[in-house]
């Protein structure tokens, strides 16, 4: 089933580790909403199947949207698509936005799942990350969301930070288990180029990321999640049975999706395209269109496109497959061409021999020993073009 992703490119402040596209100025938020609705109009035919399995508001900080702005999106989506009964509709949210009033307002919308950027329950971590919320708000928003009846909840946590001791990481997990959160996404602190964190490390204002600490805390994470009944269905994602994220699972399984907003990506099985990662250029590309009249051709300057070669499709499949519970299915490689199956089996064998991967019949998966090295293992089995 296809899905829609909406990138809301605004944040109150910049987290030190983040390299996603956003602006800390909300001056043009109303214009951006209108432009994204315009893009929905002109690109509605990108998805051949009009029945949506999921809708995801990401960013940026989608919890900065008002109830009225959210309803504008839903009204326009429902005019052009069918939202499948029981479809997963997720909104990413920051704890400081999720007041009791905001949560009550969200309950009046079709949103049925909140993805809350907690990151940590400790002040020193949150200050190091430059998060807009504090530890108290992280707890209060979860209490309010649960009280309001949001059964669909997931939170993000970060491990491997210089400020996160092993004891604090263990406590972060215990607090999470105490709220009985059905889905948890956990990410190693990564130093991305052109971020404040990268600058701080380069100038000696912050220590470099300790890979040994990150690996140790990842091991603790996997063990604790298993002990509490969570399935690690993707390297960074853990869920109770029946609570896998439908939207992200569709990405990993290669389902088509339409991305709206600056920097948003789209995929149709044959090609990928990505919108310009610049708010002003995005607005100019769409504001030139009169009203909601669909033009004969898409606006120039809105996106770039990459047509995927057979090698690209193979590389993407093994990269995502090795990260997931579903693994790499050999029959799918044979469908791409027997040379791809032979190439994969030849290059994955050394990781099977070292216990970092395992083959069960037609399926190859990473073991717990291999999961922390997933990106490197995937790169080793790529077809280099």
Secondary structure, DSSP 8 states (H G I E B T S, - for coil): -EEEEEEE-B-SS--TT--S--BS--TTHHHHHHHHHHHHHHTGGG-SS-EEEEEEEEES-GGGS-HHHHHHHHHHHHHHSEEEEEEEEEEEE-GGG--HHHHHHHHTSS--EEEEEEE-SSHHHHHHHT-SS-HHHHHHHHHHHHHTT--EEEEEEEE--TT--HHHHHHHHHHHHHTT-SEEEEEE----TTSHHHHHHHTTSS----HHHHHHHHHHHHHHHHHTT-EEEETTEEE-TT---HHHHHHHTT--EEEESTT-EEE-SSEEEEE-S-HHHHHHHHHTS-TT---SS--TTSEEEEE--HHHHHHHHHHHHHHBTT-EEHHHHHHH-HHHHHHHHHHHHHHHHTTSEEEETTEEEE-HHHHTTHHHHHHHHS---
